[in-house]
Structure formats: structure tokens, C-alpha cells
Amino acid sequence: MNAQSDSLLAQAGRPIPAIALDRRLVRAIVATLVIGGYMAFGFAFGLGAEAYLLLGIPITRSDRS
């Protein structure tokens, strides 16, 4: 191997900024849709504070260890 191919291999593990930006944008859109859906349920069914809290349990619960 020559020095040029070694430098290309070293750069292969680095994230590409354009892809990282797209992932952040997608995550922001998904988060906005989830919160918007949560609010829409509350408005559509006229939920009180307690019902809102119960509805939010699946949103805030995380099964990741």
C-alpha cells in the first residue's frame, strides 16, 4: 500500500458532515411529529392534566439498557 491509499482508509471511519446533518434533520422532524401528535390527541379528546400524563408514559418510557 502506498501513503495515499492509507490516508483514504483512515478517513473511511469518519462521518460525512452532510449525512450527519440529514440524520439530525430527520430526528428533529420525527420528534416534532411525535410531540404534535401528542398535543393533537389532547386537543381532540379534551384531555385533562392527568390523562395527558398517562398518555405521555409510552413517549417518555425507554426500554434501552
PyMOL Python script that loads the backbone (N, CA, C, O; Angstrom):
from pymol import cmd

cmd.read_pdbstr("""\
ATOM      1  N   MET A   1       0.835  -1.196   0.000  1.00  0.00           N
ATOM      2  CA  MET A   1       0.000   0.000   0.000  1.00  0.00           C
ATOM      3  C   MET A   1       0.867   1.243   0.000  1.00  0.00           C
ATOM      4  O   MET A   1       1.957   1.265   0.572  1.00  0.00           O
ATOM      5  N   ASN A   2       0.373   2.246  -0.636  1.00  0.00           N
ATOM      6  CA  ASN A   2       1.120   3.498  -0.623  1.00  0.00           C
ATOM      7  C   ASN A   2       0.480   4.472   0.364  1.00  0.00           C
ATOM      8  O   ASN A   2      -0.565   4.170   0.940  1.00  0.00           O
ATOM      9  N   ALA A   3       1.085   5.613   0.559  1.00  0.00           N
ATOM     10  CA  ALA A   3       0.630   6.586   1.558  1.00  0.00           C
ATOM     11  C   ALA A   3      -0.751   7.136   1.214  1.00  0.00           C
ATOM     12  O   ALA A   3      -1.542   7.439   2.107  1.00  0.00           O
ATOM     13  N   GLN A   4      -1.034   7.262  -0.063  1.00  0.00           N
ATOM     14  CA  GLN A   4      -2.316   7.828  -0.457  1.00  0.00           C
ATOM     15  C   GLN A   4      -3.470   6.887  -0.085  1.00  0.00           C
ATOM     16  O   GLN A   4      -4.485   7.348   0.438  1.00  0.00           O
ATOM     17  N   SER A   5      -3.337   5.605  -0.338  1.00  0.00           N
ATOM     18  CA  SER A   5      -4.413   4.672  -0.006  1.00  0.00           C
ATOM     19  C   SER A   5      -4.575   4.531   1.505  1.00  0.00           C
ATOM     20  O   SER A   5      -5.688   4.313   1.984  1.00  0.00           O
ATOM     21  N   ASP A   6      -3.474   4.653   2.273  1.00  0.00           N
ATOM     22  CA  ASP A   6      -3.575   4.608   3.734  1.00  0.00           C
ATOM     23  C   ASP A   6      -4.390   5.780   4.249  1.00  0.00           C
ATOM     24  O   ASP A   6      -5.194   5.613   5.167  1.00  0.00           O
ATOM     25  N   SER A   7      -4.204   6.953   3.684  1.00  0.00           N
ATOM     26  CA  SER A   7      -4.949   8.111   4.162  1.00  0.00           C
ATOM     27  C   SER A   7      -6.435   7.968   3.818  1.00  0.00           C
ATOM     28  O   SER A   7      -7.286   8.434   4.577  1.00  0.00           O
ATOM     29  N   LEU A   8      -6.758   7.338   2.698  1.00  0.00           N
ATOM     30  CA  LEU A   8      -8.160   7.118   2.354  1.00  0.00           C
ATOM     31  C   LEU A   8      -8.808   6.136   3.326  1.00  0.00           C
ATOM     32  O   LEU A   8      -9.963   6.310   3.714  1.00  0.00           O
ATOM     33  N   LEU A   9      -8.062   5.106   3.716  1.00  0.00           N
ATOM     34  CA  LEU A   9      -8.591   4.154   4.679  1.00  0.00           C
ATOM     35  C   LEU A   9      -8.793   4.796   6.044  1.00  0.00           C
ATOM     36  O   LEU A   9      -9.756   4.482   6.744  1.00  0.00           O
ATOM     37  N   ALA A  10      -7.904   5.680   6.420  1.00  0.00           N
ATOM     38  CA  ALA A  10      -8.035   6.357   7.710  1.00  0.00           C
ATOM     39  C   ALA A  10      -9.264   7.256   7.729  1.00  0.00           C
ATOM     40  O   ALA A  10      -9.877   7.426   8.783  1.00  0.00           O
ATOM     41  N   GLN A  11      -9.636   7.829   6.604  1.00  0.00           N
ATOM     42  CA  GLN A  11     -10.786   8.723   6.531  1.00  0.00           C
ATOM     43  C   GLN A  11     -12.099   7.952   6.403  1.00  0.00           C
ATOM     44  O   GLN A  11     -13.164   8.541   6.587  1.00  0.00           O
ATOM     45  N   ALA A  12     -12.059   6.671   6.100  1.00  0.00           N
ATOM     46  CA  ALA A  12     -13.271   5.898   5.857  1.00  0.00           C
ATOM     47  C   ALA A  12     -14.144   5.800   7.104  1.00  0.00           C
ATOM     48  O   ALA A  12     -15.364   5.699   6.976  1.00  0.00           O
ATOM     49  N   GLY A  13     -13.572   5.825   8.297  1.00  0.00           N
ATOM     50  CA  GLY A  13     -14.341   5.701   9.522  1.00  0.00           C
ATOM     51  C   GLY A  13     -14.975   6.990   9.991  1.00  0.00           C
ATOM     52  O   GLY A  13     -15.791   6.969  10.913  1.00  0.00           O
ATOM     53  N   ARG A  14     -14.631   8.098   9.393  1.00  0.00           N
ATOM     54  CA  ARG A  14     -15.171   9.389   9.822  1.00  0.00           C
ATOM     55  C   ARG A  14     -16.556   9.617   9.232  1.00  0.00           C
ATOM     56  O   ARG A  14     -16.805   9.259   8.081  1.00  0.00           O
ATOM     57  N   PRO A  15     -17.473  10.217  10.019  1.00  0.00           N
ATOM     58  CA  PRO A  15     -18.801  10.509   9.460  1.00  0.00           C
ATOM     59  C   PRO A  15     -18.731  11.635   8.436  1.00  0.00           C
ATOM     60  O   PRO A  15     -17.925  12.556   8.567  1.00  0.00           O
ATOM     61  N   ILE A  16     -19.554  11.556   7.450  1.00  0.00           N
ATOM     62  CA  ILE A  16     -19.621  12.598   6.434  1.00  0.00           C
ATOM     63  C   ILE A  16     -20.564  13.685   6.957  1.00  0.00           C
ATOM     64  O   ILE A  16     -21.698  13.370   7.318  1.00  0.00           O
ATOM     65  N   PRO A  17     -20.143  14.943   7.013  1.00  0.00           N
ATOM     66  CA  PRO A  17     -20.972  16.001   7.598  1.00  0.00           C
ATOM     67  C   PRO A  17     -22.367  16.111   6.974  1.00  0.00           C
ATOM     68  O   PRO A  17     -23.329  16.386   7.690  1.00  0.00           O
ATOM     69  N   ALA A  18     -22.501  15.906   5.675  1.00  0.00           N
ATOM     70  CA  ALA A  18     -23.811  16.030   5.031  1.00  0.00           C
ATOM     71  C   ALA A  18     -24.763  14.947   5.522  1.00  0.00           C
ATOM     72  O   ALA A  18     -25.953  15.208   5.698  1.00  0.00           O
ATOM     73  N   ILE A  19     -24.259  13.742   5.743  1.00  0.00           N
ATOM     74  CA  ILE A  19     -25.103  12.657   6.242  1.00  0.00           C
ATOM     75  C   ILE A  19     -25.479  12.914   7.695  1.00  0.00           C
ATOM     76  O   ILE A  19     -26.620  12.669   8.088  1.00  0.00           O
ATOM     77  N   ALA A  20     -24.544  13.402   8.494  1.00  0.00           N
ATOM     78  CA  ALA A  20     -24.834  13.697   9.891  1.00  0.00           C
ATOM     79  C   ALA A  20     -25.900  14.781   9.988  1.00  0.00           C
ATOM     80  O   ALA A  20     -26.770  14.711  10.856  1.00  0.00           O
ATOM     81  N   LEU A  21     -25.848  15.761   9.129  1.00  0.00           N
ATOM     82  CA  LEU A  21     -26.847  16.825   9.129  1.00  0.00           C
ATOM     83  C   LEU A  21     -28.210  16.266   8.756  1.00  0.00           C
ATOM     84  O   LEU A  21     -29.214  16.651   9.356  1.00  0.00           O
ATOM     85  N   ASP A  22     -28.272  15.375   7.789  1.00  0.00           N
ATOM     86  CA  ASP A  22     -29.534  14.774   7.386  1.00  0.00           C
ATOM     87  C   ASP A  22     -30.141  13.952   8.523  1.00  0.00           C
ATOM     88  O   ASP A  22     -31.355  13.981   8.720  1.00  0.00           O
ATOM     89  N   ARG A  23     -29.323  13.226   9.263  1.00  0.00           N
ATOM     90  CA  ARG A  23     -29.830  12.438  10.385  1.00  0.00           C
ATOM     91  C   ARG A  23     -30.415  13.341  11.450  1.00  0.00           C
ATOM     92  O   ARG A  23     -31.462  13.026  12.015  1.00  0.00           O
ATOM     93  N   ARG A  24     -29.762  14.459  11.739  1.00  0.00           N
ATOM     94  CA  ARG A  24     -30.284  15.389  12.736  1.00  0.00           C
ATOM     95  C   ARG A  24     -31.602  15.978  12.278  1.00  0.00           C
ATOM     96  O   ARG A  24     -32.525  16.147  13.075  1.00  0.00           O
ATOM     97  N   LEU A  25     -31.688  16.286  11.008  1.00  0.00           N
ATOM     98  CA  LEU A  25     -32.914  16.845  10.461  1.00  0.00           C
ATOM     99  C   LEU A  25     -34.049  15.833  10.556  1.00  0.00           C
ATOM    100  O   LEU A  25     -35.164  16.190  10.934  1.00  0.00           O
ATOM    101  N   VAL A  26     -33.782  14.591  10.221  1.00  0.00           N
ATOM    102  CA  VAL A  26     -34.804  13.543  10.306  1.00  0.00           C
ATOM    103  C   VAL A  26     -35.241  13.349  11.748  1.00  0.00           C
ATOM    104  O   VAL A  26     -36.434  13.220  12.020  1.00  0.00           O
ATOM    105  N   ARG A  27     -34.296  13.326  12.671  1.00  0.00           N
ATOM    106  CA  ARG A  27     -34.643  13.160  14.083  1.00  0.00           C
ATOM    107  C   ARG A  27     -35.479  14.327  14.583  1.00  0.00           C
ATOM    108  O   ARG A  27     -36.411  14.125  15.362  1.00  0.00           O
ATOM    109  N   ALA A  28     -35.168  15.537  14.153  1.00  0.00           N
ATOM    110  CA  ALA A  28     -35.946  16.709  14.558  1.00  0.00           C
ATOM    111  C   ALA A  28     -37.364  16.640  14.001  1.00  0.00           C
ATOM    112  O   ALA A  28     -38.319  17.003  14.688  1.00  0.00           O
ATOM    113  N   ILE A  29     -37.505  16.182  12.772  1.00  0.00           N
ATOM    114  CA  ILE A  29     -38.832  16.049  12.164  1.00  0.00           C
ATOM    115  C   ILE A  29     -39.654  14.996  12.895  1.00  0.00           C
ATOM    116  O   ILE A  29     -40.832  15.216  13.178  1.00  0.00           O
ATOM    117  N   VAL A  30     -39.048  13.864  13.200  1.00  0.00           N
ATOM    118  CA  VAL A  30     -39.761  12.797  13.919  1.00  0.00           C
ATOM    119  C   VAL A  30     -40.176  13.282  15.301  1.00  0.00           C
ATOM    120  O   VAL A  30     -41.307  13.041  15.724  1.00  0.00           O
ATOM    121  N   ALA A  31     -39.289  13.956  16.006  1.00  0.00           N
ATOM    122  CA  ALA A  31     -39.624  14.468  17.334  1.00  0.00           C
ATOM    123  C   ALA A  31     -40.764  15.478  17.261  1.00  0.00           C
ATOM    124  O   ALA A  31     -41.656  15.469  18.110  1.00  0.00           O
ATOM    125  N   THR A  32     -40.741  16.341  16.259  1.00  0.00           N
ATOM    126  CA  THR A  32     -41.810  17.323  16.085  1.00  0.00           C
ATOM    127  C   THR A  32     -43.140  16.635  15.799  1.00  0.00           C
ATOM    128  O   THR A  32     -44.170  17.045  16.333  1.00  0.00           O
ATOM    129  N   LEU A  33     -43.136  15.607  14.973  1.00  0.00           N
ATOM    130  CA  LEU A  33     -44.368  14.881  14.666  1.00  0.00           C
ATOM    131  C   LEU A  33     -44.911  14.137  15.885  1.00  0.00           C
ATOM    132  O   LEU A  33     -46.123  14.099  16.093  1.00  0.00           O
ATOM    133  N   VAL A  34     -44.037  13.553  16.684  1.00  0.00           N
ATOM    134  CA  VAL A  34     -44.482  12.837  17.882  1.00  0.00           C
ATOM    135  C   VAL A  34     -45.108  13.819  18.873  1.00  0.00           C
ATOM    136  O   VAL A  34     -46.181  13.553  19.414  1.00  0.00           O
ATOM    137  N   ILE A  35     -44.459  14.926  19.106  1.00  0.00           N
ATOM    138  CA  ILE A  35     -44.998  15.921  20.038  1.00  0.00           C
ATOM    139  C   ILE A  35     -46.283  16.524  19.490  1.00  0.00           C
ATOM    140  O   ILE A  35     -47.233  16.750  20.241  1.00  0.00           O
ATOM    141  N   GLY A  36     -46.319  16.785  18.197  1.00  0.00           N
ATOM    142  CA  GLY A  36     -47.543  17.304  17.581  1.00  0.00           C
ATOM    143  C   GLY A  36     -48.696  16.318  17.688  1.00  0.00           C
ATOM    144  O   GLY A  36     -49.831  16.721  17.942  1.00  0.00           O
ATOM    145  N   GLY A  37     -48.424  15.044  17.501  1.00  0.00           N
ATOM    146  CA  GLY A  37     -49.459  14.021  17.661  1.00  0.00           C
ATOM    147  C   GLY A  37     -49.945  13.931  19.095  1.00  0.00           C
ATOM    148  O   GLY A  37     -51.139  13.760  19.341  1.00  0.00           O
ATOM    149  N   TYR A  38     -49.035  14.046  20.032  1.00  0.00           N
ATOM    150  CA  TYR A  38     -49.367  14.040  21.456  1.00  0.00           C
ATOM    151  C   TYR A  38     -50.296  15.211  21.787  1.00  0.00           C
ATOM    152  O   TYR A  38     -51.285  15.046  22.502  1.00  0.00           O
ATOM    153  N   MET A  39     -49.974  16.364  21.273  1.00  0.00           N
ATOM    154  CA  MET A  39     -50.815  17.543  21.503  1.00  0.00           C
ATOM    155  C   MET A  39     -52.166  17.410  20.804  1.00  0.00           C
ATOM    156  O   MET A  39     -53.191  17.817  21.350  1.00  0.00           O
ATOM    157  N   ALA A  40     -52.170  16.843  19.599  1.00  0.00           N
ATOM    158  CA  ALA A  40     -53.424  16.677  18.850  1.00  0.00           C
ATOM    159  C   ALA A  40     -54.388  15.756  19.593  1.00  0.00           C
ATOM    160  O   ALA A  40     -55.590  16.021  19.628  1.00  0.00           O
ATOM    161  N   PHE A  41     -53.868  14.666  20.192  1.00  0.00           N
ATOM    162  CA  PHE A  41     -54.727  13.787  20.989  1.00  0.00           C
ATOM    163  C   PHE A  41     -55.364  14.561  22.139  1.00  0.00           C
ATOM    164  O   PHE A  41     -56.558  14.428  22.409  1.00  0.00           O
ATOM    165  N   GLY A  42     -54.562  15.358  22.801  1.00  0.00           N
ATOM    166  CA  GLY A  42     -55.078  16.132  23.930  1.00  0.00           C
ATOM    167  C   GLY A  42     -56.172  17.099  23.515  1.00  0.00           C
ATOM    168  O   GLY A  42     -57.195  17.205  24.191  1.00  0.00           O
ATOM    169  N   PHE A  43     -55.970  17.802  22.416  1.00  0.00           N
ATOM    170  CA  PHE A  43     -56.980  18.754  21.943  1.00  0.00           C
ATOM    171  C   PHE A  43     -58.220  18.033  21.416  1.00  0.00           C
ATOM    172  O   PHE A  43     -59.343  18.463  21.675  1.00  0.00           O
ATOM    173  N   ALA A  44     -58.023  16.942  20.681  1.00  0.00           N
ATOM    174  CA  ALA A  44     -59.153  16.236  20.066  1.00  0.00           C
ATOM    175  C   ALA A  44     -60.081  15.612  21.108  1.00  0.00           C
ATOM    176  O   ALA A  44     -61.300  15.613  20.936  1.00  0.00           O
ATOM    177  N   PHE A  45     -59.505  15.082  22.183  1.00  0.00           N
ATOM    178  CA  PHE A  45     -60.314  14.401  23.184  1.00  0.00           C
ATOM    179  C   PHE A  45     -60.555  15.241  24.432  1.00  0.00           C
ATOM    180  O   PHE A  45     -61.186  14.770  25.379  1.00  0.00           O
ATOM    181  N   GLY A  46     -60.066  16.469  24.448  1.00  0.00           N
ATOM    182  CA  GLY A  46     -60.269  17.351  25.601  1.00  0.00           C
ATOM    183  C   GLY A  46     -59.710  16.763  26.885  1.00  0.00           C
ATOM    184  O   GLY A  46     -60.378  16.771  27.919  1.00  0.00           O
ATOM    185  N   LEU A  47     -58.503  16.261  26.823  1.00  0.00           N
ATOM    186  CA  LEU A  47     -57.895  15.583  27.968  1.00  0.00           C
ATOM    187  C   LEU A  47     -57.508  16.568  29.063  1.00  0.00           C
ATOM    188  O   LEU A  47     -57.094  17.697  28.801  1.00  0.00           O
ATOM    189  N   GLY A  48     -57.658  16.099  30.301  1.00  0.00           N
ATOM    190  CA  GLY A  48     -57.197  16.867  31.449  1.00  0.00           C
ATOM    191  C   GLY A  48     -55.724  16.587  31.702  1.00  0.00           C
ATOM    192  O   GLY A  48     -55.078  15.843  30.963  1.00  0.00           O
ATOM    193  N   ALA A  49     -55.214  17.192  32.749  1.00  0.00           N
ATOM    194  CA  ALA A  49     -53.785  17.058  33.063  1.00  0.00           C
ATOM    195  C   ALA A  49     -53.398  15.609  33.354  1.00  0.00           C
ATOM    196  O   ALA A  49     -52.359  15.140  32.890  1.00  0.00           O
ATOM    197  N   GLU A  50     -54.227  14.900  34.116  1.00  0.00           N
ATOM    198  CA  GLU A  50     -53.907  13.521  34.479  1.00  0.00           C
ATOM    199  C   GLU A  50     -53.900  12.609  33.244  1.00  0.00           C
ATOM    200  O   GLU A  50     -53.026  11.754  33.098  1.00  0.00           O
ATOM    201  N   ALA A  51     -54.877  12.804  32.369  1.00  0.00           N
ATOM    202  CA  ALA A  51     -54.944  11.987  31.153  1.00  0.00           C
ATOM    203  C   ALA A  51     -53.745  12.275  30.244  1.00  0.00           C
ATOM    204  O   ALA A  51     -53.196  11.364  29.625  1.00  0.00           O
ATOM    205  N   TYR A  52     -53.347  13.538  30.171  1.00  0.00           N
ATOM    206  CA  TYR A  52     -52.163  13.898  29.388  1.00  0.00           C
ATOM    207  C   TYR A  52     -50.935  13.181  29.923  1.00  0.00           C
ATOM    208  O   TYR A  52     -50.122  12.670  29.152  1.00  0.00           O
ATOM    209  N   LEU A  53     -50.799  13.142  31.242  1.00  0.00           N
ATOM    210  CA  LEU A  53     -49.649  12.462  31.843  1.00  0.00           C
ATOM    211  C   LEU A  53     -49.676  10.975  31.538  1.00  0.00           C
ATOM    212  O   LEU A  53     -48.640  10.387  31.228  1.00  0.00           O
ATOM    213  N   LEU A  54     -50.848  10.362  31.623  1.00  0.00           N
ATOM    214  CA  LEU A  54     -50.952   8.932  31.313  1.00  0.00           C
ATOM    215  C   LEU A  54     -50.657   8.665  29.840  1.00  0.00           C
ATOM    216  O   LEU A  54     -50.009   7.674  29.502  1.00  0.00           O
ATOM    217  N   LEU A  55     -51.127   9.541  28.973  1.00  0.00           N
ATOM    218  CA  LEU A  55     -50.862   9.390  27.546  1.00  0.00           C
ATOM    219  C   LEU A  55     -49.367   9.527  27.241  1.00  0.00           C
ATOM    220  O   LEU A  55     -48.871   8.917  26.294  1.00  0.00           O
ATOM    221  N   GLY A  56     -48.662  10.310  28.024  1.00  0.00           N
ATOM    222  CA  GLY A  56     -47.238  10.547  27.793  1.00  0.00           C
ATOM    223  C   GLY A  56     -46.321   9.461  28.294  1.00  0.00           C
ATOM    224  O   GLY A  56     -45.129   9.480  27.988  1.00  0.00           O
ATOM    225  N   ILE A  57     -46.841   8.500  29.065  1.00  0.00           N
ATOM    226  CA  ILE A  57     -45.980   7.435  29.605  1.00  0.00           C
ATOM    227  C   ILE A  57     -45.264   6.663  28.500  1.00  0.00           C
ATOM    228  O   ILE A  57     -44.054   6.461  28.609  1.00  0.00           O
ATOM    229  N   PRO A  58     -45.955   6.214  27.424  1.00  0.00           N
ATOM    230  CA  PRO A  58     -45.219   5.488  26.385  1.00  0.00           C
ATOM    231  C   PRO A  58     -44.185   6.352  25.662  1.00  0.00           C
ATOM    232  O   PRO A  58     -43.201   5.826  25.142  1.00  0.00           O
ATOM    233  N   ILE A  59     -44.392   7.647  25.624  1.00  0.00           N
ATOM    234  CA  ILE A  59     -43.446   8.536  24.939  1.00  0.00           C
ATOM    235  C   ILE A  59     -42.158   8.655  25.745  1.00  0.00           C
ATOM    236  O   ILE A  59     -41.065   8.635  25.179  1.00  0.00           O
ATOM    237  N   THR A  60     -42.282   8.778  27.062  1.00  0.00           N
ATOM    238  CA  THR A  60     -41.110   9.019  27.893  1.00  0.00           C
ATOM    239  C   THR A  60     -40.428   7.752  28.372  1.00  0.00           C
ATOM    240  O   THR A  60     -39.299   7.810  28.858  1.00  0.00           O
ATOM    241  N   ARG A  61     -41.084   6.616  28.249  1.00  0.00           N
ATOM    242  CA  ARG A  61     -40.516   5.354  28.714  1.00  0.00           C
ATOM    243  C   ARG A  61     -39.462   4.873  27.721  1.00  0.00           C
ATOM    244  O   ARG A  61     -39.655   4.943  26.507  1.00  0.00           O
ATOM    245  N   SER A  62     -38.372   4.395  28.244  1.00  0.00           N
ATOM    246  CA  SER A  62     -37.316   3.886  27.387  1.00  0.00           C
ATOM    247  C   SER A  62     -36.935   2.477  27.831  1.00  0.00           C
ATOM    248  O   SER A  62     -36.674   2.239  29.010  1.00  0.00           O
ATOM    249  N   ASP A  63     -36.905   1.539  26.871  1.00  0.00           N
ATOM    250  CA  ASP A  63     -36.529   0.157  27.175  1.00  0.00           C
ATOM    251  C   ASP A  63     -35.043  -0.084  26.957  1.00  0.00           C
ATOM    252  O   ASP A  63     -34.563  -1.202  27.142  1.00  0.00           O
ATOM    253  N   ARG A  64     -34.322   0.939  26.570  1.00  0.00           N
ATOM    254  CA  ARG A  64     -32.885   0.763  26.317  1.00  0.00           C
ATOM    255  C   ARG A  64     -32.152   0.623  27.635  1.00  0.00           C
ATOM    256  O   ARG A  64     -32.421   1.345  28.594  1.00  0.00           O
ATOM    257  N   SER A  65     -31.230  -0.308  27.666  1.00  0.00           N
ATOM    258  CA  SER A  65     -30.458  -0.532  28.906  1.00  0.00           C
ATOM    259  C   SER A  65     -29.114   0.121  28.823  1.00  0.00           C
ATOM    260  O   SER A  65     -28.330   0.040  29.768  1.00  0.00           O
TER     261      SER A  65
END
""", "prot")
cmd.dss("prot")
cmd.show_as("cartoon", "prot")
cmd.util.cbc("prot")
cmd.orient("prot")
